[in-house]
Amino acid sequence: MNIQDLLNRDIVCSCGKTHRCDIEVLEIGTNALETLAHATEEYRQVLLVADGNTYPLCGERVKALLGARLGAVCLFEVTDPLVPDESAIARIESQITAETDLILGIGSGVINDLCKYVSFYHGIQSGIIATAPSMDGYASSGAAMILGGMKVTHTTHAPTIIIGDTDILKDAPIRMIRSGYGDIIGKYSSLNDWELAHLIRGEHFCQPIYNLVLETTDGIRDSVDGIVAREPWAIEKLMRALVLIGMTLTLVETTRPGSGSEHHLSHFFEIVGLVHHQKHLSHGTDVAYNTILTAGMREQICRLPPPLFCEESEADRLQAWKRIYASVSDEVEQLQEEAGSYTTDLKPTYTEHWAEIKAILSKCPTAAECNRMMEAAGLHFSECENLYGHDKICDAMLYGKDLKNRYSVLWLYYALFSGQASAVDYRLFDLQ
């Protein structure tokens, strides 16, 4: 499908909703950066945002292309991962003037989210010059922020301008290219959770968008050799897939097509890492390994003939939250109290729909199949295991769900296995 066919028009869908995604400029390909001058000609003053990793890639070229329209540069000089928190927001806001009408980022996930968030709350537009095909949030209206120590996705707006120059993208660090590939392959998990949430919680489901994301994911899986070889055609295909899937989130006004249990586990490792000052993998890389984990969890569920519920006590859960989430455990507890997740008894629903549940879960590739997809891109699960360790990964399997008020297979898994510690062990999964 031509991405341009999905932009700037109402799409009356068979799902019963009318979809729309407004992006004025979308340029992906060789020399795409040269379109920047034309793309920004109607803006009065542009605030440019970059960091110590991204500015050297094309910052001077961007300044030259903007010319007199450049108002200021907000440069985060750090080369360590930038955190999208209150201090970063304040740093950008300090550079906004009455004339600023576009915040333009040079970067990928965090820079893009910061630009979307700040621009939205100041009533102006944002744009992004992508520096790596590393994640699928470029075109989405969501901005994943870490505020008050918690990671929360805020609904903002999609960027007005998205430019992905393959001459820049193909030279991104290979770990970021692998990250983008892993983020796409994770859609096998998120799509499965979407269908499961439709059955269990009655969430809206759009079959055409589901089919589009699945087809796109299959295409990236089949292009892995070209992607890791940095072939320009394959990098362009990966970037288009990342943008397209981000667009589907805006089209259906939910993150369901691109974010499920695999993302919830990624958020777990990131937040727990921040709380305890521990390292964590990049978002897409985490998503890749978590796709393997959640596939194994689905297989473990499907091996149960009837649903045999074994849920831990509330006291044990609260104690685990204190241990794991420490300074933000109260926020986790408040989130789940407001969501009513633990006061809603889904066991009768699980029992009634058990055959349908197993049929949905069986659609997802197996843990072994997911592992082979990741290894084809140079992503080896041992990296996840060596960094996080057995206990932390098992904690994620049980409590990663608690950082979100969003249903996924993690809730079913918790109801079935949280009361029997010996069953919650990723080493039981067959990855070969």
N, C-alpha and C positions, 0 to 999 in steps of 0.2 A: 504494500500500500504506500502511496505517495504521502509523506507526512504533511505536505502543504494542503492536501485535501481535507485535513482535519482542523485546519486553523481558521479562526475568524468567521465562523458561520455556525448557525444553529443546525444541529444534527438531530432530527427526530428519530428516536431509536425504538426498535421493537421491544425493548425492556420497559417501555412506558415513560421514559424520561427524555427530555431534550438536553443534549450535551453541547457544551461550548468551551473552547479554549482559545483565548485571545493572546496571540504572540505576533507582534508586528513584523519582526525581522528574525528569520531563522536561516542561517547560512552555515552549511557543513561541507567541507571539502578543501581542496588545495587552494591556497591564496584567499581563503574566506576572510581573513583579517582585513584585506584591502577594501572590503565593503563597509568598514566601520564609519568612515567619513560620511558616506551617504546615509547610513543608518541613523546617525546622530545629528543630521543637519538641522532638524527642527527643534532641537533642545537649546535652551538659553545657556545653562551652565551645568557641567558634568563633574560630579565628585568621583574620583577614581579610587578604588580600594584594592589593595594587594598586600602580600606579605613577602618575607625575605626569600621565599622559595619561588614565588610566581612572578614577582616584578622583573627579575633579571631575564625572564624568558621572552618578554615582549613589551615591557613597560615603556621603554623609550619610543618604540614604534607606535604604541597606542597614544602616547602624548603628542607625537608628531601628527598622527591622523586626526586627533581631536582639535588640535590647533587652539584657536581663541575660545573654543567652547569649554576647554578644561578650566575648571574653577580651582580645584585643590586636589592633592593626593593624600589619602590616608594610608600610610604605609606601616603595617605591622612588621617591624624589622626582625621578628623572631623567625627561626627556621624550624623550631620544634612545632608540633601540631598546635594550631590555634584553637582556643576554646571559645565557642560562641556564647559567651556569658555577659553579665551586666557590664563588666568593664570594657569589653570589646564593643558593645553597643554604644556606650558613652563616648568611646574614642571616635567612632564614626559620626555620631550626632554632633560632636564638637566642631566638625568641619562643614556642617550644613549651613548654608546661608539662605536668605530670602529668595535668592535667584536660582538656587539649586533645584533642578527639576528631573535629574536622572542620577542615580547612583549606579556606577558601572564597576563591576568586579572583574579582577583577573585572578582566576583560580578554579577551584572545583567545589566540593561539598560545603565546607564551612564558610568560605568567602561568599558563595552564592546565597546560603541561608541568611547570613548577616545582612547582605544587601537587600534581599527580599523583605526581611523582618523590619529593618529600619525604614526602608522606603515606604512600606505599607502604612506604618504608623505615622509617617510624616506626609502622607497623601501625595507622594510622587512616584515615579516609575523606577524600575531597576533593570539592569542588563548584566550579562555575564559573558566574558571571553574565556572559554574553557581551556584549561591547560592540561587536562588529563581525562581520558575516558574511564573514570574511576567509580562513578556512581550514577544512579538514575534520577536524581532529584533536580537536574538542571531545569526541566520544564514544568515541574510540579508547583502547585500553589502552597505547598506546605513548607515550613521552615523549622528544622529541628534545632531547638535551642536548649541550652543548659542554664536554667534560671532557678535560683534557690537550691542549687545542687541537684536538681531533678531534670531529666531530659524530657522535654515536652514538645510535641509537634504543633506549631501554631498555624492556623489557616491564614494565609496572607494573599499574595497574588503571584501568578507566574511572571517571570521576567518579560519585559517588552522586547528585549533584544537578546538573542542567543547566537553566539558565533563560535564555531568549532573548526579551527584551521588544522587540517590533518598534518601539515608540516610541523606544527607544534605538538599535536596530540601523539603522533607516532614516536616522538622522542621522550615521552613521559617515562619515568622510572617503571621498569617492568612490573614491580609490585603493584603499581597503580593500575596498569593495564590488566593484570590478573584480577585485581580488585573489581574492576568494572565487569569483567567476565563472570566472576563469582556472584556479583549482585544480580546479573541477568539470570544465571542458572538458578538462583534462589527463588525465581518466580514459580518454579514447579511447586514449591512449598506454599508460597503466599496464595496462589490460585486455589490450591487444595483447601487452605484455611477459609478462603472466601466462600467456596461451595459448602463447606461444613457449617460455617456461620449462618448461611442462608437456610440450611436445614434445621439447625438447632435453635438459633435465635431469631429467625425470620428476617435477617438483613436483606436489603435490596441486592439483587444480583442481575448483572448485565451479561448475557451470553455473548453478544457480539464483541464486547471489550475483552471478555475472558478468552475468546477464540483468537483475537488479535494478539494478545499478550503471549498466549501459548505458542502461536505460530512464530512470533518474533523470537521467543526463547529457543525454540527448536532450531531456528536459523543460526543463532549465535553458537549454540552447541556444535553445529555442523561446520562452523568456520573457525574452530579453535586453533588449528594449525597456523592459519594465516594471521590470526590475532597475535599469538605469542611470537611469531616471526616479524611482527611490526609491518606487515604488508599494508601499504596505504589503503587499498580497497577494503581490507578487513578491518582496519582501525576506523575507517569511515563508517563501515557497516555497524561496528560496535557502538560508535558514538550516536549514530542514528537510532539504534535500538534503545540506548539509554535515554535519549530525548523523547522518543516515541512513548516509552513506558511512563516516563514522567508526565507526559501529556495526558495519558489515560487516567491518571490520578485526578487531574484537573477536570477532565471530561465527566467523570462519574462522581466527582466531589467527595471522594473517599480514597484513602490510601490502600484499600483492599487489593487492587490488582497487583500492587508491587511490594506490599509489606504484610508479613504475617508472623508466625512463630519464629522463623529464622531471623527476622529483624528484632523481635522482642529479646531474643537471646543476645544479639549483638548489643542492644541497649544495656542489657544486664552487665556484660563484660566491661562496657565503657564506663557506666556509672559506678560500679563497684571498684573499678580501677581508679577513678577519680577520688572516691571516698577514702580508699585505703592507700592511695599514692602508689598504685601498681600499674605496670605497663599493660596495654591492650593492643590488639591488632587493629589495622584500619577497618573501616566499616564494611566494605565489600568483601574483604578477606574473611572477616568474622562471619558475614552472611554465608559465604561459601561453605565454611566448615559447619556452621549451624544448620545448613540445608542437609548435610549428611546426618547430623544428630537428630533432627526432627523426622527425617525419613526412617531412621532406626526406631524412633518412638512410635511412629505410625505402624511399623511392622510388629512391634511388640504388642500394641493394642489389638491388631488384627489376629494375633494368635490366640486370643481369648475366645472360646466358643460363646459363652454368655458374658455379659458385663459383670465382673466380680469387683465391687467397689471396696476400696481399702484406703480411706482417707485419714490423714493424721489429725490429731486433736488441735483445737484452736490454740491451746497453750503452747503446743510444740511449734505451731506456725509462727506465733508472735515472738517466741524465743529465737526462731531462725531469722526472722526479719531483723531483730535487734543485732544479732551476730553478723549478718551479711551486710545490711544497709546502714548500720551504725548511725551516723549523724543525720541521715535522711529517712530513718525508719518510720518516724512519725508521719512524714509526708506520704510514704507508701501506705501506711495504715489508713490515713485520711482518704486517699484516692480510692482505695478499695471499699471503704465504708460508704462513700458517696456513690460509687458504682453499684453497690449492693451485690457484689460478685459472690460473697460467701453466705449471703442470706437468701439467695435464689437457688433452690434445689433443682438441679437439672437431671438428677438420676432417673426420674420417671420418663423424661424425654429420651435419655440415652437408651433406656430399656426398650421403649416403644419403637425406636428407629434404629436399633442395633444393626440390622442387616444393611440398611441404607448407609449407615455410618461406615461400616467396613467396606462397602462398595466404593464410597468416596475416597477413603484413605488409601485404598488399593490402587487408585489412579496415579498416585504419586510415584515417581521412580524409587526404587529400593535404595537403601543406604549404600549398598555395593555399587549400584549404577551411578549414584551421585558421586561417590568417591572416585570412580573411574573418570567421570567428567572433569572433576577438579584436578586429578593427577595429570590429565592431558594438557592442562594449562600450567603445570608446575606447582600446583597447590597440594601440599601433602598434609594430611590430618595430624601427623605427628607434631607439626608446628603448633597447632592449637593445644594439643595435649601437653607438650613440653612447656609452653608458656603458662597455661592456666592450672594444670594439674587435675588429678582425678576428682578431688572433693569439690573444687570450684565449678567444674563442668557439671557435676551432678546437682549442685546447688542451682545452677542455671536452669537445668531441666525441670526443677520443681518450682523455682521462685522467679524465674525470668518473666513470667506472665504478670507479676504483680506491679511492674512498672508502668503498665498500660491498663486502660479500662476497655480493652478490646478482646473479644473472644477469639480463641484459636485452639488448636489441638492440645496445647499445653494444659488447658483447663480440664479436658477429658483425661489426659494422662495423670494429672494430679489426683483426680477423683478415683482413679483406678489403682494407683501405685504409691501414693505419698505415704501411706501407712505401713509399707513394707520396704525398709531401707535396702534390703538385699536385691530387690527387683530394679531399683533405680541405679543403673550402672551401664554407661555407654559401652563398656568393654564387652557387654553381652551381645552387641550388635555385630552382624556379619558384614564386614567391609570388603570382603574379597569376592 
